[in-house]
């Protein structure tokens, strides 16, 4: 289907600005562009509490921001990893989406400022994200969270990190997770390139050249793309992972790899909801302030999270899992 009018108008506005392509910028310059895009996320939702903390990580403290919704806890917890190609973005650029998810999913959101490339290349980011997830599970009571209802999520490179952390948690002793929210995730390397990389190579905000730029900053060598903790689609085994919601966009170079990852999860027996939002682009959730479809996608993701949290609670009440043994 053609681009929806709001998305078309946004792209025309960006093209008229004649800004230099992101892949021609330094990482510092590209990070400034990300802040400008974040302003299109809309007005920040009020939440009951926002707390900035530093938690222990494998190479020093990891900054996190904890969003608590209004109501009585303990609340389920979503550990969230921001997008930005592992190079740009931080907890400030993703403040609005995290507030939206906290309110709509009725959960505490722990937004993680993992180490970014090129200053810190692979595997620094997934190591930080796994450490933050484990910290949230162990210390949930400190922020009115339920340690038995922990989900992970992220958008773009953050979706990659969520998929990777789900695999790492399975392979390396937990924690157990009730869901993984993968918003237009990076799941594979840019080469040789899937059809959506060719169809949407340029003109739809995220470009193929930008993905080449991000991957080149992130990996130490191209050979690391075969590591499933870098490119989760390349994992030999996707069984015994938590339920997944894989959100993709029609006009996105990453569409095909996201859909392929969802299909492989299903084939491995993982409960998976796959949804492609037609007529829009990569980044629509972060652009919900100007794209109605971004608000719809956010609401759908939050509804899915609520179902995951409710399912785990029901299993506990039925005695299908113990209070000390959450399900994946």
N, C-alpha and C positions, 0 to 999 in steps of 0.2 A: 504494500500500500504506500501511497505517497507520504511525505513528511506532513505531520499535522501543522496547522497554521502557526501555532506558537513556536514550535521548533524551527520552522522555516524562517520566521521573523527574527528569531534569535541568531541563527546562523548568518542571515543577511546583515544584521547589525554588526556582528563580529567581523565579517568580511569587509564591511565598509570602513572599519577602523584601521585596516591595513597594518595590523601589528606583525612584527617579525614572527616567523614560525617558531614554535617552542623548541624544536630540535636544533635551532641555530643559537640558542641562548645558553649562557652558563647556568649551572644549577642554582646559583643565587638569584639570577635574573628570572629563571623559570619559577622559583618559589614565590616571587612577587606576583607573577601572573596568576598563580593559584589563589592568592589572597583576593585578587580582583574578581575571579570567578566565584569565590565563596560568598561575595556580597550578593549574588543572585539567589542565594538559598532561601531568602525570605527573612521575616522578623523572627527572632529567637523565641521559642515557646518558653513561658515561665515554668520552672520546676520547683519542687520544694527545697532542694539544696543542690549546690554545685561546690565540689571540693577538689582542689588541686593538691596532689600528693606526689611524693617520690618514693618508689618502691624498689627493693633490691633486685638487681638483674645480674646477668652473667658477666658483665663488663662495667659495672657501676650502676648507679641509680637510674631507673626508668621513670620519666614523668608520666603521670596518669591524671585524668580528670574524671571524677565520679559524679554522675547525675542521678539524683534520687527523685522519683515522682511523688506527688501528693498521695497520702493514704497511709494505711497501717501496714507495716512489714511483718515478718521478713519478706522481701520482694525477690522474685527470680532475678537472675543476673545475666546480662549480655556483655561479654568482653568484646570490644569493637576495635578494629584495626582500620585506620584511615587509608584512603586511596592516594594516588599521586605517583605511580610508577616506581615506588620504593625510593624516590628521589625528592619529590615535592610533597606538600601537604603536611599537616600536623593537627594537633587537637583543636587549635583555633579555627582552621579552615573547615573542620567538620563539626563545629559546635552545634549548628542548627540541625543537621541530620540526627545527631546523637540525642538532642533534646526531643526531637519529634518521635524517635523510637522509644525513649524512656516513657513519654506520656502515652503513646498509642499502644505500646506493648505492655504497659504497666510493669516496668522492670527497672532495676538499677542498671545503668550503662557505665561501664568502665572503659573509657577511651584511652588508648595506649599510644604514647609517643615513642615508638620503637626507633632504634638507630637507622639513619637513612644513608643511602649511597649518594655519591661515590665516596664520601668520607668513611663509611662503614659498609663494605661490600658483603655479599652473601657469604656465610649464613647468619650474619648479625641480626637481621630483622626477624626471621623466624625464631631464633633463639630467644630474643627479647619477648616476642609474642607468647611463646610457650611459657616463659617464666612468669609473665604477667597473668596468664590464665591460671597457672598453678597458685600464684599468690591470691588471686580472687577466690579460688575454691577454698583455700586454707583460712583466709581472713574475712570471709563474707560477713560474719557476724559483726565485724567492726563497722560496717557501713549499711547495716540493716538488710543484708542480703541472705539468701537461702543457699547454702553450699551444695545442696542436692539438686538445685535447678540452675545449672550453669550452661549457657549457650555461648557460641562464638559467632562473630560475623565481621563483615567488612565489604568495602566496595573497591572494585578494580584491583590494584595491587593489594589492597587490604582484603579483598575476596580471595586472592591467591594465598595470602598469609593465613586466613581462616581455614581454607582447605588444607593447607600444609600443617597447621597446628592440629587439626583433627587427625591427620595421619600420624603426626609425631606423638600425640597423646595416646593413640592406639598402640604405637610401637614401643613407647618408652615409659610406660607405667602410669598413664593417666595425666590429668584427672578425667573422670567420666563426664561426658557431655550429653546434653539433651537435644542439641540441635546445632546446625551450622547454616548461617545465613550468608549466601554467596551472591553479592550484587555485582552484576556484569564482571565476573572474576577473570583475571589472567590465569589460565591453566596450562598454557603451552608456550613454547618459544616462538619467536616471530618467523623463523625459517623452518621448512620451506614455504609456509604460508597457506592458510586455508582459504576457501572461496570468499568468506566475508572480509578477509584481509585485502583481497583484490577489489571486491565490489565497493568497499568503504575505505579505500586507502587514503582518500583525501576529501576534504570538504565537509566532514561531519564531526568537527571538534577534535576528537581523538584520531590521529592519523597513524598510518603505518610508520612513517619516519619518526614520529614521537615514540612509538613502541620500540623501534630499533635503538633510539637514544636511551630510553630507560633501561632496556636489557643490557646495553653496553656499559652503562654506569653500574648496574647492579652486580653482574657476574664478574668473577675474576678472569675466567676464560670461557669461551663459548661451550666447551665440553661440559661445563657444569649444568647446562640445560638438560642433560640426561638424568640429573639428580631429581627424584620426585619431590624433594623438599624445596626445589626451585620451580619445577614445572610439574604440578601434581597430576596432570593428565598422563604423564609418563610412568606413573606407579604401576607395578605389575599386579598389585592386589588392592582393590578398593572395598573389600568386604569389612564387616564389623566396624563401620563408621557411623556416626550419629546421623539422624534424619537431616535432610538437606532441603533448602529452598534455593534454587538456582534461578536468578533473575537475569534476563538478557534483553538487549535492545536491538531492533531490526537494523538500524543504520550504525552499526558498531563493528569495527574490525575484530573485536573479541567475541562476537556473537557465536560463531561456530564452535570455538573451543569450549565456551561455556555450556552450550547444548550437548556437545560430545561428553563433557565431564558428567553432566546430569544423566545422560543415557548410560554411561559406564557405571555410575553409582547404582542406578536401578538394576542393571544386569548383575551387579554384585550382591543384590538383595538388600540394598539400603533404601529405606523409605524416602522417596525424592519427589518434590514438587518442582516442575520445570515450567517457567512462564516467560515467554518472549513478549515484550511490549512493542507492538508495531508502531511505525510512523514516528519513532523518536530515536534519540542518540545516546551514546555512552555519556554518563554523568547526569542523567535526567533526575535521579534522586537528589543529588546535591544542588540541582537547579530548580527545586520545587517551588521556589519563590516566583519563578516566571513561567514554569511549565506545569500545567494542571496534571499531565500524565505522571510527573514526578511525585505529586502528592498521592495519586492513586497507587503508584508502585510502593510508596512508603506505607500507606494504609494496608496494602496486601501483605507486605513483609511483616508488619506488626501483628496482623491477624494470625499469620502463620506462627509467629513466635508465641503468641498467647496460647495457641493450640498445643504447641510443644510443651510449654510449661504446665498446662492443664493436664496433658496426658501423663506426665511424670507424677503429678500430684495424685491422679486417679490410680495409677499403678501402686503407689505407696499406700493409699487408703485400702486398696484391695489386698494388700499383703504380697503383691507380685514382685516387689522389690523391698528390701529392708530400708530402714531409715539411715543406715550407714553404707548402703550399697546402691548408689544411683545408677540408672541404666544409661547406656550409650544411646 
